[in-house]
Amino acid sequence: MTTLYLTEPRSLVKKDGDTLVVHIPADKARKTEARKVRVPLMKVDQVVVYGDSTITSPALSALLDRPADICFLTYHGQFKGRLTNGFTKNAGLRIAQHRQAIVNDPNRALLAARAFVQGKLANMRTLLLRFNRKLDQEAIQTATEAMARILKEVESLQPDGLPIDPARPQLNSAWGRLLGLEGSGSAQYFGVFHHLLKQELGFRKRVRRPPTDPVNAMLSFGYVLLMNQVASSVNIAGLDPYIGFLHGSKYGKPALALDLMEEFRPIVVDSTVLTLINTGAIKADDFSETLGAFRLSEAGRKTFLQKYEERLNTAIRHPTFDQQVTYRKAIELQTRLLGKWLTGEISEYPPFIVR
């Protein structure tokens, strides 16, 4: 399965039998002629629409019957919304999820939140260790040692039985410690991230809105793509994407998708960014700057999407099932494992941790 990215301006997607036909208009400025691209419908499990591309009603209906999600982004990659065929029929699973959310069962919710943080920080540390085998940087070594200590604290953290205010979970001691440890571990990671880069692109720290350098622009762009991928798996599994455990549930915030993507940020998105920069596939002239905010150019975005898809389709041995799966499949499996934990089929949610 794969994702169809509609990046060409004013593209039109129609259904022709069991095929999607993407009509791409001529562009005088780029001196390109009108063309068609045919994509077998059976291979598409998600469509990401950039800018002003259009999908006809028959094509939308066929995609929803698959079922495939349709995600809408601005031309520059800002998330606007998504179209899905709705929840599955597993109401019991969603009831269990709601019962164990932060508001209703904060102590059990902490166990899931702890696992998400553990997976995120462990995979961040592994990525640093892999790079430092060749770089042999003292700063990176120091950061990995600090992250190892932080991970031990995360793993030993236990619910304390205190009620929490979901709007201000930092006031609760157990939740406050967990969020503090996550922040400390991420600070260690991004504090040495620039040492991994073979190009000087102005990165010094993680900056989200707006991204103030090319590296942050790629990280933000990749995280939006990853969030959409995870949200699609959440919908397929029958869970509610808006009820989370680590991230507080707010209006319009896909909290559970943000929870589950934490483990995959470093090993999917960050790894993709590092590969593109260190191989020279993307350079400084692949970005534009407006009022201090950096964005990928059209050509740069296409290069990123290609490498990102390659990363999702990379095979890896799943730590729980001990079998070869792609990262794309691993995201789905982690979502289903969370569902099994919620319904009591397994005793704990095992985070996805690479070695």
PERA-V721259 format. One record per residue. N is the residue number from 1. PHI is phi in degrees with one decimal (999 if undefined). PSI is psi as a letter, one per 20 degrees, with the letter a starting at -180 (* if undefined). OMEGA is omega in degrees with one decimal (none if undefined). Layout:
N&PHI&PSI&OMEGA ; N&PHI&PSI&OMEGA
This chain:
1&999&q&-177.2 ; 2&-150.8&r&177.8 ; 3&-109.2&p&175.6 ; 4&-96.2&o&179.5 ; 5&-101.0&p&177.0 ; 6&-100.1&n&-175.2 ; 7&-106.9&i&-178.3 ; 8&-76.0&p&179.3 ; 9&-58.7&p&175.0 ; 10&62.7&k&174.7 ; 11&-68.6&q&178.7 ; 12&-129.5&p&-179.3 ; 13&-108.1&p&177.9 ; 14&-121.4&r&176.2 ; 15&-99.6&p&176.8 ; 16&-134.0&n&-175.4 ; 17&65.5&c&178.7 ; 18&-97.3&k&-176.0 ; 19&-130.1&q&168.6 ; 20&-94.8&p&179.0 ; 21&-113.5&o&179.2 ; 22&-95.7&o&178.6 ; 23&-93.8&o&-178.3 ; 24&-108.8&o&-175.7 ; 25&-72.5&r&175.8 ; 26&-67.6&q&179.3 ; 27&-132.1&o&-177.5 ; 28&-65.1&h&-177.4 ; 29&-62.4&h&-179.4 ; 30&-95.9&i&178.7 ; 31&58.6&l&177.4 ; 32&-113.1&q&-179.9 ; 33&-91.8&r&176.5 ; 34&-63.5&q&-180.0 ; 35&-151.6&r&178.4 ; 36&-123.7&q&175.1 ; 37&-126.5&p&-178.5 ; 38&-103.2&p&-178.3 ; 39&-128.6&p&177.1 ; 40&-58.4&p&-177.5 ; 41&-59.7&h&-175.8 ; 42&-67.1&i&-178.7 ; 43&-92.2&i&-173.4 ; 44&-99.2&p&174.9 ; 45&-115.8&i&175.7 ; 46&-161.5&q&174.5 ; 47&-124.3&p&177.0 ; 48&-114.6&o&-174.0 ; 49&-104.5&p&177.2 ; 50&-103.6&p&171.7 ; 51&64.3&c&-168.5 ; 52&-103.5&k&173.3 ; 53&-70.2&q&-174.8 ; 54&-128.1&p&174.7 ; 55&-119.0&p&-177.9 ; 56&-71.1&r&-179.5 ; 57&-59.1&g&177.4 ; 58&-59.6&h&178.8 ; 59&-68.7&g&177.4 ; 60&-61.1&g&-179.3 ; 61&-61.9&g&179.6 ; 62&-65.3&h&178.9 ; 63&-66.4&g&179.9 ; 64&-68.5&h&177.7 ; 65&-71.4&h&-174.1 ; 66&-60.4&g&2.3 ; 67&-94.0&q&176.0 ; 68&-128.2&p&177.1 ; 69&-80.8&q&173.5 ; 70&-119.4&o&-178.0 ; 71&-106.5&p&-177.9 ; 72&-112.1&p&178.5 ; 73&-123.8&q&170.6 ; 74&-69.4&r&180.0 ; 75&-58.7&h&-177.9 ; 76&-93.4&j&173.0 ; 77&99.1&j&177.4 ; 78&-78.3&p&-176.8 ; 79&-67.7&p&178.8 ; 80&-111.8&h&-178.5 ; 81&171.1&r&-178.9 ; 82&-144.4&q&177.8 ; 83&-118.5&p&-178.3 ; 84&-139.6&r&-179.3 ; 85&-84.3&j&172.6 ; 86&94.2&a&-177.3 ; 87&-70.2&q&169.9 ; 88&-75.7&a&-175.3 ; 89&-85.4&j&-175.7 ; 90&-81.3&m&-179.3 ; 91&-65.7&h&-179.4 ; 92&-60.9&h&179.0 ; 93&-65.2&g&-178.8 ; 94&-70.0&h&176.1 ; 95&-63.3&g&178.5 ; 96&-62.7&h&178.0 ; 97&-62.9&g&-178.7 ; 98&-66.4&h&-179.9 ; 99&-65.0&h&-174.3 ; 100&-103.2&j&177.3 ; 101&-71.3&r&-175.5 ; 102&-55.1&g&-174.8 ; 103&-65.9&g&-172.2 ; 104&-90.9&h&-177.0 ; 105&-143.5&m&-174.3 ; 106&-62.0&h&-177.9 ; 107&-70.0&g&177.1 ; 108&-72.3&h&177.0 ; 109&-60.2&h&179.9 ; 110&-61.5&h&179.8 ; 111&-64.0&g&177.5 ; 112&-69.6&g&179.7 ; 113&-60.0&g&178.7 ; 114&-60.9&g&180.0 ; 115&-66.1&h&178.9 ; 116&-63.3&g&179.2 ; 117&-66.0&g&178.9 ; 118&-59.2&g&179.3 ; 119&-63.1&g&-179.7 ; 120&-61.9&g&-175.9 ; 121&-68.3&h&178.9 ; 122&-63.3&g&-179.8 ; 123&-72.0&h&173.1 ; 124&-60.6&g&-178.5 ; 125&-64.1&g&179.0 ; 126&-61.3&g&178.9 ; 127&-61.9&g&178.0 ; 128&-62.5&g&-179.3 ; 129&-63.0&h&179.9 ; 130&-61.7&g&-178.5 ; 131&-68.3&h&-174.0 ; 132&-76.2&i&174.1 ; 133&-61.5&h&178.1 ; 134&-98.4&h&-176.1 ; 135&-73.1&h&-179.4 ; 136&51.6&l&-179.9 ; 137&-93.8&p&179.7 ; 138&-63.2&h&-179.5 ; 139&-62.7&h&179.3 ; 140&-69.3&g&178.3 ; 141&-60.0&g&178.6 ; 142&-62.6&g&179.9 ; 143&-64.6&g&-179.5 ; 144&-67.2&h&177.4 ; 145&-67.5&h&176.8 ; 146&-65.3&h&179.5 ; 147&-67.4&h&176.5 ; 148&-62.6&g&177.8 ; 149&-66.3&g&178.7 ; 150&-63.7&g&179.6 ; 151&-61.8&h&177.9 ; 152&-62.4&h&177.6 ; 153&-66.4&g&178.2 ; 154&-62.1&g&-177.5 ; 155&-62.8&h&-178.1 ; 156&-89.8&i&-177.3 ; 157&-67.8&p&-178.6 ; 158&-124.2&q&175.5 ; 159&-57.8&q&-177.4 ; 160&-109.3&j&175.4 ; 161&78.6&j&-178.8 ; 162&-85.4&q&174.9 ; 163&-67.2&q&179.5 ; 164&-129.1&q&170.8 ; 165&-95.2&o&-176.0 ; 166&-60.2&h&178.0 ; 167&-76.7&h&-179.5 ; 168&-139.4&m&-175.9 ; 169&-65.0&i&-179.1 ; 170&-66.6&i&179.8 ; 171&-77.4&i&178.1 ; 172&-88.5&p&-172.0 ; 173&-62.7&g&-178.5 ; 174&-67.2&g&178.9 ; 175&-66.0&h&178.4 ; 176&-61.5&g&177.6 ; 177&-63.5&g&-179.1 ; 178&-62.7&g&-179.6 ; 179&-65.4&h&177.5 ; 180&-65.5&g&178.9 ; 181&-67.4&h&176.9 ; 182&-61.2&g&179.9 ; 183&-62.8&g&179.8 ; 184&-66.1&g&179.1 ; 185&-64.7&g&179.2 ; 186&-65.8&h&178.6 ; 187&-64.5&g&176.4 ; 188&-61.5&g&-177.1 ; 189&-64.9&g&-176.9 ; 190&-74.5&i&176.0 ; 191&-67.2&h&179.1 ; 192&-118.3&j&-175.8 ; 193&-59.1&h&-177.7 ; 194&-64.6&h&177.4 ; 195&-67.2&h&-177.9 ; 196&-83.9&i&-173.3 ; 197&-92.2&p&178.3 ; 198&-90.4&i&175.2 ; 199&-117.3&q&175.5 ; 200&-87.6&o&-176.7 ; 201&-119.9&j&172.9 ; 202&81.8&j&-178.6 ; 203&-80.0&p&175.3 ; 204&-130.5&h&178.4 ; 205&-157.5&r&179.8 ; 206&-76.7&p&178.2 ; 207&-127.1&p&-171.7 ; 208&-95.1&g&-171.5 ; 209&-128.0&o&-9.2 ; 210&-86.8&r&175.5 ; 211&-69.0&p&-171.3 ; 212&-97.8&j&176.6 ; 213&-158.8&r&-177.5 ; 214&-58.7&h&-178.3 ; 215&-65.7&g&177.1 ; 216&-62.5&h&178.1 ; 217&-63.0&g&179.2 ; 218&-69.7&h&178.0 ; 219&-60.5&g&-179.2 ; 220&-63.2&g&179.2 ; 221&-61.8&g&-179.8 ; 222&-65.7&h&-179.7 ; 223&-67.4&h&175.0 ; 224&-63.9&g&178.5 ; 225&-61.2&g&-179.1 ; 226&-64.7&g&178.3 ; 227&-59.5&g&177.8 ; 228&-64.3&g&178.7 ; 229&-62.6&g&-179.9 ; 230&-67.6&g&179.4 ; 231&-60.8&h&176.5 ; 232&-63.7&g&177.9 ; 233&-65.0&h&177.7 ; 234&-61.6&g&178.7 ; 235&-64.6&g&-179.2 ; 236&-62.8&h&-179.3 ; 237&-73.4&i&178.2 ; 238&92.7&j&178.8 ; 239&-88.4&r&178.8 ; 240&-91.1&o&-175.7 ; 241&-68.2&i&-174.9 ; 242&-97.9&i&178.9 ; 243&-110.3&o&-175.2 ; 244&-111.7&a&-178.4 ; 245&-122.4&g&175.9 ; 246&-81.0&g&178.8 ; 247&-90.3&p&178.9 ; 248&-65.2&q&-179.3 ; 249&-84.4&o&177.5 ; 250&-127.8&r&-177.8 ; 251&-56.1&p&175.9 ; 252&76.8&j&-177.1 ; 253&-102.1&o&-179.5 ; 254&-75.4&m&-169.5 ; 255&-60.2&g&-177.5 ; 256&-68.4&h&176.3 ; 257&-62.5&h&177.4 ; 258&-66.8&h&176.0 ; 259&-60.1&g&-172.3 ; 260&-70.1&h&-179.1 ; 261&-77.7&i&-176.0 ; 262&-55.9&g&-177.5 ; 263&-64.3&h&-173.0 ; 264&-100.8&i&179.9 ; 265&-55.4&g&-175.6 ; 266&-68.8&h&-172.2 ; 267&-86.6&i&176.6 ; 268&-109.9&f&-174.2 ; 269&-75.8&g&-177.4 ; 270&-60.4&g&178.7 ; 271&-63.0&g&177.6 ; 272&-62.6&g&179.9 ; 273&-60.3&g&-179.1 ; 274&-63.6&g&178.7 ; 275&-62.8&g&-178.3 ; 276&-64.0&g&-178.6 ; 277&-73.2&g&-172.7 ; 278&-75.6&i&174.5 ; 279&-93.4&i&-179.2 ; 280&78.2&j&179.3 ; 281&-66.0&h&175.0 ; 282&-126.5&p&-178.4 ; 283&-128.6&r&-175.4 ; 284&-58.4&h&-177.5 ; 285&-78.6&j&173.8 ; 286&-89.8&j&-178.5 ; 287&-128.4&q&171.5 ; 288&-119.3&q&-179.3 ; 289&-123.4&p&176.4 ; 290&-133.2&o&178.5 ; 291&53.2&l&177.0 ; 292&84.7&i&179.1 ; 293&-101.4&p&-178.7 ; 294&-99.7&q&176.9 ; 295&-140.1&q&175.2 ; 296&-68.5&q&172.5 ; 297&-72.9&r&179.3 ; 298&-61.1&g&179.3 ; 299&-66.3&g&178.7 ; 300&-64.2&h&179.6 ; 301&-65.1&g&179.0 ; 302&-64.5&g&177.5 ; 303&-62.6&g&178.9 ; 304&-62.1&g&-177.5 ; 305&-61.1&h&179.0 ; 306&-62.4&g&-179.1 ; 307&-69.3&h&178.1 ; 308&-62.4&g&177.6 ; 309&-63.7&g&176.8 ; 310&-59.9&g&179.9 ; 311&-66.2&g&178.9 ; 312&-61.2&h&-177.8 ; 313&-92.5&j&176.1 ; 314&-73.4&p&-179.2 ; 315&-84.1&q&178.1 ; 316&-148.1&q&178.6 ; 317&-81.2&p&-178.5 ; 318&-71.3&p&-175.0 ; 319&-65.8&h&-179.4 ; 320&-90.4&g&-175.7 ; 321&-92.4&i&178.4 ; 322&53.6&l&176.0 ; 323&-143.5&q&-179.0 ; 324&-75.0&p&175.7 ; 325&-140.4&r&173.1 ; 326&-81.3&r&175.2 ; 327&-60.9&h&178.2 ; 328&-60.0&g&179.0 ; 329&-68.8&h&179.6 ; 330&-61.8&h&177.3 ; 331&-61.1&g&178.4 ; 332&-63.8&g&-179.0 ; 333&-64.2&h&178.0 ; 334&-64.8&h&177.8 ; 335&-63.8&g&179.9 ; 336&-71.1&h&175.4 ; 337&-63.8&h&176.7 ; 338&-62.4&g&177.5 ; 339&-62.1&h&178.7 ; 340&-66.8&h&176.5 ; 341&-67.7&h&-179.3 ; 342&-64.0&h&-178.5 ; 343&-90.2&j&176.2 ; 344&84.0&j&-179.8 ; 345&-74.8&h&173.4 ; 346&-128.9&q&-171.8 ; 347&-79.6&h&179.3 ; 348&-150.7&q&177.2 ; 349&-86.8&o&-179.0 ; 350&-88.4&o&178.9 ; 351&-68.0&q&179.1 ; 352&-86.3&o&-176.2 ; 353&-123.2&p&178.9 ; 354&-86.6&r&-178.1 ; 355&-109.4&*&none
